[in-house]
Amino acid sequence: MSLKPAAEAAYAEFVAARQNHLRRVAYAICGDWHQADDLLQTALVKLYVAWPRLHRAGREEAYVRQIIVRANIDLHRRPWRREAPGLDGHDPAVREGLPVEERSALFEALQALPEMQRKAVVLRHWLGLSVAETARELGINEGTVKSHTSRGLEKLHAVLTPQ
Amino acid sequence: MNLKELFETQIPVGPEHTPLPARIEAGRRALRRRRGYAAGTTSIAAVVTLAVLTMVGNGDLSADRDSSPATASESPTAGPTYTPAPPDEELTSAIPVANWAGCVSGPPSDETSEEEFEPERRCADDMAKYGTEGQLKRRDGVQVSRRVDDPVIDGDAVEASVALELIYDGHTKWYFLEHGEHGGVLVADPVKDEAVAGMSFDTWAKQLGPLTDPGHRYPEMKDAEGVTRVGTAWYDQDGELMIREDAEEIDRVDDPLAYDGRSVALAAEVDGTEWWTLLSGDPGQHWVMEPAGDGDFRDWVDTQVRELYTKPSGFRLTVAENGEIKFEDGLLEVVDQITNPDLDWFTEPGEQSALIMVDSGTGSGQHPMLVRTRNHLFDGAIELVQSPGRRGQEEETLEQVLTRLQNEGL
């Protein structure tokens, strides 16, 4: 059973166009290519299942992003998480080994932030989400978003601004 | 410092992606698991649909699903949102015998190891679990008394989930199982666990989404009688709508379900979070609650109501050469049929459809279904559940239903 051909073609077009960006977001949030791949794949599988509804509403990217962010939260919060095999032989991060990281100052500084500060900064200052949108995405209230963002930015500035 | 520019230039692209065909195939597999071989299902976040199933034996829960489609037509919430799965291997004798105090007293099952799983998870694995392809399994001798499909809120990192009330040797346990790469297992003992003491299985199931996603815990409070109430609003024992005192009402639609004034859709904010709720006056009958979405609340209400009254079903049926539909299990009888009705939104080129009137033989009346087929194989169906507000009125003929569908669409 699959999506109808036209819907599947649209899904494939979306994935081809956006998977780079979405995995970079996942990587910025979790700091690990393998996990970023897992997060993206999990999100894309769910997107496929819900594609007709989401495509009609134009919410494909927001949906995937939300799953990435929340799944990442889950990975950290759920003590009862179960690990399971990924794609059958198609996991490039595993198949080819992790690439040599070109870890930038920004990436290092970002990873040094607490999880929620990191996510708030990425959502607000890379993806351009509003405070309200970020609050919804992270499941926290707007005041907390402001607080996380402010503290995160302060630390990034301290690291990234030339002395 | 232009942070956006820094992100764009300094976050690398990363290694090669999973090939697109593999991504699509993974999606197809998930879709098959969701819909099963002969059913179309959609998930309504946090809608609790309960089926009381009495089963003893070994094997797939999917076998149990097949026995109850007749109940699905009784009311919009009476039937389970089944996800039939193909027959698969049964649990083997390698499954350890559970001991209810410590949960596990045998060797690990084939998918677990002593080192990998803590006892609580091993316990759940032993009593019921998802197979690798998403088929549900239960241990020999375990009785399933209640089941809720997909109780977690949309957006969680799993492909499917289920809450089960299991009975074994006179003891009751509640299990929440997730299928997917990041799936988990949660076990509760309604007798011994203080966290769920006094709670009904229905209520526990409703809270599973927030339980597994702490960022979205539903608000709860004790009402005047000391009963723990989950959500922003509820109907009390007298059928009166109660709204939390600390909830800020943002929008409200009265009786969207046409339940003689006993349903409401509410957008309300509690502790800085806006929640959208749809509920009806009969306790546990309808209860949908989500954090506010990106769209318009009224559109969300329309969608929920529409999905509720067009609940997909999980039937097994065959399509004859002449397009005649028959149910394999004989539990439903097709009493009238319009083959290939003019409903272009339901099919694509190469697909056929039929609008049928079915009778469950239970005395609950007849109701229409839309069936889609491809190459004489069943592809999906939408059960057109009668709105409670329309009950008591004269039943529509298939021609009237068709006219309505042509005018209203879905």
Interface residues (C-beta under 8 A of the other chain):
Chain A: M1 S2 L3 K4 P5 A6 E8 Y11 A12 V15 A16 Q19 N20 R23 R24 Y27 A28 W33 A36 D37 D38 L39 Q41 T42 A43 L44 V45 K46 L47 Y48 V49 A50 W51 R53 A57 R59 A62 Y63 Q66 I67 R70 A71 I73 D74 L75 R77 R78 W80 R81 R82 E83 A84 G86 L87 D88 H90 D91 P92 A93 E96 L98 P99 E101 E102 S104 A105 L106 F107 V121 V122 H125 W126 G128 E133 A135 R136 L138 G139 I140 N141 E142 G143 L153 L156 H157 L160 T161
Chain B: M1 L3 K4 L6 F7 E8 Q10 I11 P12 V13 G14 P15 E16 H17 T18 P19 L20 A22 R23 I24 A26 G27 R28 A30 L31 R32 R34 R35 Y37 T42 E116 F117 E118 E120 R121 D154 G155 D156 A157 E159 E178 G180 E181 H182 G183 G184 V185 L186 T212 D213 P214 G215 H216 D271 G272 T273 P291 A292 G293 D294 G295 E348 D379
